[in-house]
Amino acid sequence: MALLPAGFALPPLPYLLALVLAGGAVAVGLRRRDPAVTDRLVLALVPWMLAGAWLHVLHVVGAVPAVVDPLLGTPAAYVTTAVLAGAVWLAVAATGLPTERTFAGAGAVVAAGSLAVGLSWGRSEGVFAPAWPAVAAVLGVLLGLAVWAGVRRQYPEVADTGAAGVLAITAHSVDAVSTAVGIDLLGATERTPLSRAIIEIGAALPTAEFVGATWLFVVVKLALGAGITWLLAESVRASPREGRLLLAFVAAVGLGPGAHNLLLFTITG
């Protein structure tokens, strides 16, 4: 249990059963449809990753109705979003509409709605403070793109990962930078024990006085994102479907917490 983030808890049994049944039905539907996993589909998942993160923020601040709140905890929010995204993909595929574009658009609507509710809550509570989170978002994206460019130059084969590789590295950069800004500048705390241990090591080093406590965490996250992307380049070449799916998962593990940080810090001051 010490490896799990603070607040990790399964939803009540009725909600858990509903998620399991709905998830099973969606999984069967996707298996039958057998969608092609292209770079466009991976990018179409980005709005859904944001939606899951921001729906969880609404749970954290208590801005969702009680009837759906158990579906938006940790880790239920991400399972709920995955089930919803799968169901929407199946519905879109059945209509004959442009699948990736329509699927991404639906995710953008959910993400935008969640973001709007969160921002409205922050303003109503008088704790709306977007400046540092905006800086973190821009720096995170720019740093991620710079790391991608450096890795691609050093290891040209990484280019085979395409948009999925860029997303995976940039997602972890956004998570790293947003965490650093939150802890070093906004007084936030890290909920994940392993990440917290890395931050504590960085804080104990003499360099912490000059560059903050989280620099080591940022380096580790960037190295992790870049290293996994490099390792999966061969998988993308040999089996594009599985390789891109793995990279999409890696991206979600970074972008979810990063987007969560950005909105939470924005609306809680």
Order of alpha helices (4+ residues) and beta strands (2+ residues): alpha-alpha-alpha-alpha-alpha-alpha-alpha-alpha-alpha-alpha-alpha
